[in-house]
């Protein structure tokens, strides 16, 4: 059983912020990174999911997920200056809740071992995001996904450790999909721009499903959108305040702060990249756990 979990990160960040008597969860990195690194989920491979068929030309149908995104995802530019995509949970009809359930059931019934790596990547990302929307809808209204305390354990702080789906006879949690399948198999930092935790501070839920054909384009555009928004990084007097994602999962972006900064420069627009080079120091990190709720954004 994996003890390092995103819910423990959230709990630790909240506790440290309270001790520091800060209104916002924006803390100096000194003395704090080591605490978060202790609890940060590691990419621990689950060998059972290594199987794939490189010769397979079979595809997975994600049309049902696409219809739900088209109906209920509200694109960021229309919602707020930070470019956050919000989901209109309150508007989802009973019929569409059932359609989401059927989509998840259909994915779970597939023999995913028989598909190519590119199809598997899209499968796992879409399954993760669909499960996240489903669990929020099940407990809506909530102010934050962290309020959905359904995971087992004393420090339960969200749904990430609750088994939500059975695939090939294996009960899977959201943490299993992200940290035992996606991260260790693909070893691509852009995975953090693909999976969505239903929070304002998270990279956007994409407006279309991932597919084998569009995954690279979506990953690149999602990375650029996040890095160039205040959620990705902000400037303060003594350096950069970055998204907590770059601290929690620094190992995915490199071995040092310099590697994180290099990643940010790669995706930053020219003017922003120049400013990053002039302020090459990480001084803090922040994350907004408020639900990416279209109704809250519009209020």
Kinemage of the C-alpha trace (Angstrom):
@kinemage 1
@onewidth
@group {chain A} dominant
@subgroup {mainchain}
@vectorlist {calphas} color= white
{ca unk a 1} P 0.000 0.000 0.000
{ca unk a 2} L 1.350 3.450 -0.889
{ca unk a 3} L 1.541 5.763 2.123
{ca unk a 4} L 2.536 8.881 0.148
{ca unk a 5} L -0.591 10.471 -1.139
{ca unk a 6} L -1.852 13.797 -2.468
{ca unk a 7} L -4.302 14.034 0.426
{ca unk a 8} L -1.384 13.999 2.886
{ca unk a 9} L 0.300 16.782 0.918
{ca unk a 10} L -2.841 18.875 1.154
{ca unk a 11} L -3.167 18.208 4.885
{ca unk a 12} L 0.484 19.063 5.493
{ca unk a 13} L 0.306 22.261 3.449
{ca unk a 14} L -2.784 23.359 5.334
{ca unk a 15} L -1.221 22.601 8.717
{ca unk a 16} L 2.004 24.446 7.975
{ca unk a 17} L 0.078 27.415 6.600
{ca unk a 18} L -1.958 27.636 9.804
{ca unk a 19} L 1.149 27.496 11.944
{ca unk a 20} L 2.688 30.296 9.939
{ca unk a 21} L -0.517 32.339 10.379
{ca unk a 22} L -0.744 32.981 6.677
{ca unk a 23} L -3.976 33.862 4.965
{ca unk a 24} L -2.874 32.308 1.657
{ca unk a 25} L -0.961 29.103 1.180
{ca unk a 26} L 2.118 30.851 -0.188
{ca unk a 27} L 5.140 29.912 1.882
{ca unk a 28} L 8.911 30.326 1.615
{ca unk a 29} L 10.509 27.193 0.277
{ca unk a 30} L 13.254 27.098 2.893
{ca unk a 31} L 12.437 24.452 5.491
{ca unk a 32} L 9.140 23.604 3.802
{ca unk a 33} L 10.160 21.662 0.726
{ca unk a 34} L 11.686 18.922 2.856
{ca unk a 35} L 8.379 18.430 4.714
{ca unk a 36} L 6.380 18.269 1.498
{ca unk a 37} L 8.942 16.000 -0.147
{ca unk a 38} L 8.442 13.562 2.715
{ca unk a 39} L 4.752 13.186 1.902
{ca unk a 40} L 4.797 13.726 -1.871
{ca unk a 41} L 3.455 10.787 -3.903
{ca unk a 42} L 6.249 8.982 -5.713
{ca unk a 43} L 6.000 7.373 -9.114
{ca unk a 44} L 5.894 3.739 -7.997
{ca unk a 45} L 5.245 1.384 -10.949
{ca unk a 46} L 2.578 -1.294 -10.749
{ca unk a 47} L 4.046 -4.017 -13.005
{ca unk a 48} L 0.630 -5.429 -13.811
{ca unk a 49} L -0.043 -2.430 -16.121
{ca unk a 50} L 3.115 -2.701 -18.200
{ca unk a 51} L 1.396 -4.981 -20.737
{ca unk a 52} L 0.528 -3.448 -24.112
{ca unk a 53} L 0.348 -4.392 -27.778
{ca unk a 54} L 2.584 -2.144 -29.896
{ca unk a 55} L 1.100 -3.606 -33.078
{ca unk a 56} L -2.496 -2.904 -32.105
{ca unk a 57} L -4.477 -0.478 -34.255
{ca unk a 58} L -7.567 -0.672 -32.046
{ca unk a 59} L -8.933 2.611 -30.728
{ca unk a 60} L -10.989 3.547 -27.681
{ca unk a 61} L -14.208 5.508 -28.159
{ca unk a 62} L -14.232 8.636 -25.976
{ca unk a 63} L -17.177 10.315 -27.713
{ca unk a 64} L -19.404 10.132 -24.633
{ca unk a 65} L -16.811 11.984 -22.563
{ca unk a 66} L -16.468 14.528 -25.352
{ca unk a 67} L -20.209 15.233 -25.324
{ca unk a 68} L -20.160 15.850 -21.575
{ca unk a 69} L -17.206 18.221 -21.868
{ca unk a 70} L -18.915 20.084 -24.689
{ca unk a 71} L -22.095 20.445 -22.638
{ca unk a 72} L -20.702 21.423 -19.239
{ca unk a 73} L -17.133 22.715 -19.457
{ca unk a 74} L -16.953 26.504 -19.435
{ca unk a 75} L -13.708 27.712 -21.090
{ca unk a 76} L -11.466 29.904 -18.971
{ca unk a 77} L -11.227 33.019 -21.163
{ca unk a 78} L -14.971 33.443 -20.779
{ca unk a 79} L -14.864 32.943 -17.033
{ca unk a 80} L -11.909 34.754 -15.491
{ca unk a 81} L -8.628 36.408 -16.253
{ca unk a 82} L -6.615 33.420 -14.995
{ca unk a 83} L -7.966 31.235 -17.790
{ca unk a 84} L -9.463 28.567 -15.522
{ca unk a 85} L -11.802 26.100 -17.208
{ca unk a 86} L -14.794 25.591 -14.916
{ca unk a 87} L -17.230 22.692 -14.913
{ca unk a 88} L -20.954 23.334 -14.438
{ca unk a 89} L -21.623 20.509 -12.000
{ca unk a 90} L -24.988 21.905 -10.951
{ca unk a 91} L -26.295 21.796 -14.516
{ca unk a 92} L -25.539 18.127 -15.215
{ca unk a 93} L -28.795 16.315 -15.874
{ca unk a 94} L -29.751 12.940 -14.474
{ca unk a 95} L -29.454 11.512 -17.973
{ca unk a 96} L -25.944 12.857 -18.396
{ca unk a 97} L -24.899 11.605 -14.971
{ca unk a 98} L -26.006 8.180 -16.168
{ca unk a 99} L -24.108 8.684 -19.445
{ca unk a 100} L -20.943 9.465 -17.486
{ca unk a 101} L -21.422 6.316 -15.437
{ca unk a 102} L -21.862 4.228 -18.588
{ca unk a 103} L -18.737 5.749 -20.131
{ca unk a 104} L -16.687 4.800 -17.069
{ca unk a 105} L -18.218 1.313 -17.039
{ca unk a 106} L -17.436 0.867 -20.748
{ca unk a 107} L -13.810 1.908 -20.227
{ca unk a 108} L -13.461 -0.432 -17.268
{ca unk a 109} L -14.754 -3.349 -19.346
{ca unk a 110} L -12.060 -2.987 -22.023
{ca unk a 111} L -9.054 -5.303 -22.207
{ca unk a 112} L -6.691 -2.365 -22.046
{ca unk a 113} L -3.629 -4.634 -22.202
{ca unk a 114} L -4.511 -5.273 -25.847
{ca unk a 115} L -4.051 -1.634 -26.886
{ca unk a 116} L -1.024 0.386 -27.948
{ca unk a 117} L 0.806 2.657 -25.527
{ca unk a 118} L -0.616 5.784 -27.171
{ca unk a 119} L -4.191 4.512 -26.816
{ca unk a 120} L -3.489 3.487 -23.235
{ca unk a 121} L -2.232 6.950 -22.352
{ca unk a 122} L -5.427 8.593 -23.570
{ca unk a 123} L -7.470 5.883 -21.857
{ca unk a 124} L -5.913 6.444 -18.424
{ca unk a 125} L -6.016 10.245 -18.603
{ca unk a 126} L -9.663 10.306 -19.671
{ca unk a 127} L -10.605 7.675 -17.092
{ca unk a 128} L -8.906 9.690 -14.335
{ca unk a 129} L -10.661 12.908 -15.336
{ca unk a 130} L -14.048 11.240 -15.799
{ca unk a 131} L -13.779 9.558 -12.389
{ca unk a 132} L -12.901 12.901 -10.804
{ca unk a 133} L -15.969 14.596 -12.273
{ca unk a 134} L -18.091 11.606 -11.262
{ca unk a 135} L -16.939 11.674 -7.631
{ca unk a 136} L -17.538 15.431 -7.410
{ca unk a 137} L -21.032 15.043 -8.861
{ca unk a 138} L -21.776 12.287 -6.360
{ca unk a 139} L -20.980 14.603 -3.433
{ca unk a 140} L -21.924 17.975 -4.927
{ca unk a 141} L -22.270 20.663 -3.668
{ca unk a 142} L -18.820 20.944 -2.096
{ca unk a 143} L -16.448 23.890 -1.831
{ca unk a 144} L -13.393 21.760 -2.551
{ca unk a 145} L -12.623 18.227 -3.643
{ca unk a 146} L -10.663 17.939 -0.400
{ca unk a 147} L -14.012 18.032 1.416
{ca unk a 148} L -14.941 14.674 -0.125
{ca unk a 149} L -13.447 12.642 2.715
{ca unk a 150} L -14.182 9.149 1.451
{ca unk a 151} L -10.643 7.749 1.472
{ca unk a 152} L -9.754 5.271 4.205
{ca unk a 153} L -7.407 6.282 6.988
{ca unk a 154} L -7.116 8.740 9.839
{ca unk a 155} L -5.781 11.553 7.650
{ca unk a 156} L -8.392 11.191 4.937
{ca unk a 157} L -8.648 14.454 3.029
{ca unk a 158} L -10.259 13.780 -0.312
{ca unk a 159} L -11.230 10.914 -2.626
{ca unk a 160} L -7.795 9.978 -3.967
{ca unk a 161} L -7.313 6.745 -1.987
{ca unk a 162} L -10.847 5.401 -2.389
{ca unk a 163} L -11.166 2.590 -4.971
{ca unk a 164} L -13.476 4.034 -7.624
{ca unk a 165} L -13.295 1.573 -10.522
{ca unk a 166} L -12.353 -2.025 -11.277
{ca unk a 167} L -10.243 -2.592 -14.397
{ca unk a 168} L -9.110 -6.107 -15.358
{ca unk a 169} L -10.072 -7.336 -11.916
{ca unk a 170} L -8.033 -4.677 -10.106
{ca unk a 171} L -9.684 -2.088 -7.866
{ca unk a 172} L -8.126 1.284 -8.705
{ca unk a 173} L -7.945 4.623 -6.947
{ca unk a 174} L -7.191 7.968 -8.540
{ca unk a 175} L -3.768 7.807 -6.925
{ca unk a 176} L -3.164 4.409 -8.501
{ca unk a 177} L -3.908 5.780 -11.960
{ca unk a 178} L -1.726 8.855 -11.580
{ca unk a 179} L 1.179 7.632 -9.479
{ca unk a 180} L 1.370 3.900 -10.248
{ca unk a 181} L 0.396 3.902 -13.913
{ca unk a 182} L 0.704 7.234 -15.721
{ca unk a 183} L 3.766 8.749 -14.072
{ca unk a 184} L 5.996 5.657 -13.879
{ca unk a 185} L 5.134 4.263 -17.310
{ca unk a 186} L 5.294 7.451 -19.384
{ca unk a 187} L 7.736 9.457 -17.246
{ca unk a 188} L 6.554 12.720 -18.769
{ca unk a 189} L 6.194 15.816 -16.553
{ca unk a 190} L 3.384 17.021 -18.796
{ca unk a 191} L 1.143 14.371 -17.235
{ca unk a 192} L 0.552 16.959 -14.502
{ca unk a 193} L -1.066 19.183 -17.133
{ca unk a 194} L -3.335 16.343 -18.297
{ca unk a 195} L -4.920 14.969 -15.119
{ca unk a 196} L -7.326 17.345 -13.435
{ca unk a 197} L -8.134 17.391 -9.704
{ca unk a 198} L -11.248 19.589 -10.035
{ca unk a 199} L -9.497 22.552 -8.411
{ca unk a 200} L -8.874 26.129 -9.504
{ca unk a 201} L -5.146 25.726 -8.881
{ca unk a 202} L -4.898 22.662 -11.115
{ca unk a 203} L -4.042 22.732 -14.813
{ca unk a 204} L -7.232 22.921 -16.832
{ca unk a 205} L -9.579 20.083 -17.609
{ca unk a 206} L -9.235 20.001 -21.373
{ca unk a 207} L -12.224 20.849 -23.554
{ca unk a 208} L -11.873 17.653 -25.609
{ca unk a 209} L -10.953 14.087 -24.695
{ca unk a 210} L -7.384 12.925 -25.054
{ca unk a 211} L -6.787 10.564 -27.964
{ca unk a 212} L -3.716 8.890 -29.397
{ca unk a 213} L -3.776 11.449 -32.194
{ca unk a 214} L -4.182 14.663 -30.200
{ca unk a 215} L -2.326 13.845 -26.968
{ca unk a 216} L 0.946 15.536 -27.892
{ca unk a 217} L -0.818 18.709 -29.051
{ca unk a 218} L -2.983 18.826 -25.913
{ca unk a 219} L -0.033 18.260 -23.595
{ca unk a 220} L 1.955 21.057 -25.202
{ca unk a 221} L -0.915 23.539 -25.254
{ca unk a 222} L -1.905 22.675 -21.670
{ca unk a 223} L 1.658 23.206 -20.473
{ca unk a 224} L 1.877 26.589 -22.184
{ca unk a 225} L -1.506 27.707 -20.857
{ca unk a 226} L -0.652 26.815 -17.266
{ca unk a 227} L 2.881 28.202 -17.191
{ca unk a 228} L 1.685 31.491 -18.695
{ca unk a 229} L -1.114 31.913 -16.141
{ca unk a 230} L -0.828 33.193 -12.555
{ca unk a 231} L -1.611 29.650 -11.406
{ca unk a 232} L 1.692 28.476 -12.857
{ca unk a 233} L 3.947 31.211 -11.562
{ca unk a 234} L 3.919 34.701 -10.115
{ca unk a 235} L 6.665 37.201 -9.369
{ca unk a 236} L 7.360 38.571 -5.921
{ca unk a 237} L 10.065 40.887 -4.668
{ca unk a 238} L 12.572 38.161 -3.885
{ca unk a 239} L 11.873 35.647 -6.629
{ca unk a 240} L 9.245 33.367 -8.142
{ca unk a 241} L 6.191 31.886 -6.472
{ca unk a 242} L 5.281 28.769 -8.432
{ca unk a 243} L 2.448 26.289 -8.408
{ca unk a 244} L 2.882 23.732 -5.641
{ca unk a 245} L 2.825 21.072 -8.364
{ca unk a 246} L 6.433 21.985 -9.153
{ca unk a 247} L 7.383 21.366 -5.507
{ca unk a 248} L 5.263 18.313 -4.760
{ca unk a 249} L 6.452 16.566 -7.921
{ca unk a 250} L 9.798 18.234 -8.509
{ca unk a 251} L 11.361 14.863 -9.355
{ca unk a 252} L 9.267 14.789 -12.532
{ca unk a 253} L 10.604 18.166 -13.670
{ca unk a 254} L 14.235 17.513 -12.760
{ca unk a 255} L 16.569 17.233 -9.810
{ca unk a 256} L 16.696 20.865 -8.779
{ca unk a 257} L 15.013 24.252 -8.705
{ca unk a 258} L 17.081 25.096 -11.776
{ca unk a 259} L 15.416 22.260 -13.684
{ca unk a 260} L 11.979 23.545 -12.691
{ca unk a 261} L 12.924 27.024 -13.874
{ca unk a 262} L 14.222 25.588 -17.168
{ca unk a 263} L 10.873 23.843 -17.640
{ca unk a 264} L 9.017 27.077 -16.977
{ca unk a 265} L 11.220 28.959 -19.438
{ca unk a 266} L 10.562 26.347 -22.108
{ca unk a 267} L 6.809 26.943 -22.051
{ca unk a 268} L 6.730 30.622 -21.149
{ca unk a 269} L 5.934 33.244 -23.769
{ca unk a 270} L 9.045 35.248 -24.785
{ca unk a 271} L 8.433 38.230 -22.498
{ca unk a 272} L 7.665 35.979 -19.542
{ca unk a 273} L 10.694 33.793 -20.266
{ca unk a 274} L 12.935 36.868 -20.222
{ca unk a 275} L 11.523 37.904 -16.872
{ca unk a 276} L 12.050 34.396 -15.475
{ca unk a 277} L 15.699 34.539 -16.521
{ca unk a 278} L 16.031 37.825 -14.650
{ca unk a 279} L 14.473 36.306 -11.508
{ca unk a 280} L 15.980 32.797 -11.387
{ca unk a 281} L 15.047 31.946 -7.806
{ca unk a 282} L 12.109 30.031 -6.361
{ca unk a 283} L 10.944 31.739 -3.187
{ca unk a 284} L 7.566 30.123 -2.551
{ca unk a 285} L 4.689 28.077 -3.876
{ca unk a 286} L 0.903 28.232 -3.831
{ca unk a 287} L -2.153 26.186 -4.776
{ca unk a 288} L -5.868 27.011 -4.805
{ca unk a 289} L -7.992 24.021 -3.779
{ca unk a 290} L -11.340 25.738 -4.464
{ca unk a 291} L -13.601 23.631 -6.671
{ca unk a 292} L -13.489 24.487 -10.385
{ca unk a 293} L -17.221 25.143 -10.193
{ca unk a 294} L -18.785 27.234 -12.945
{ca unk a 295} L -21.532 28.429 -10.577
{ca unk a 296} L -18.982 29.673 -8.032
{ca unk a 297} L -16.994 31.413 -10.777
{ca unk a 298} L -20.115 33.149 -12.002
{ca unk a 299} L -21.265 34.319 -8.582
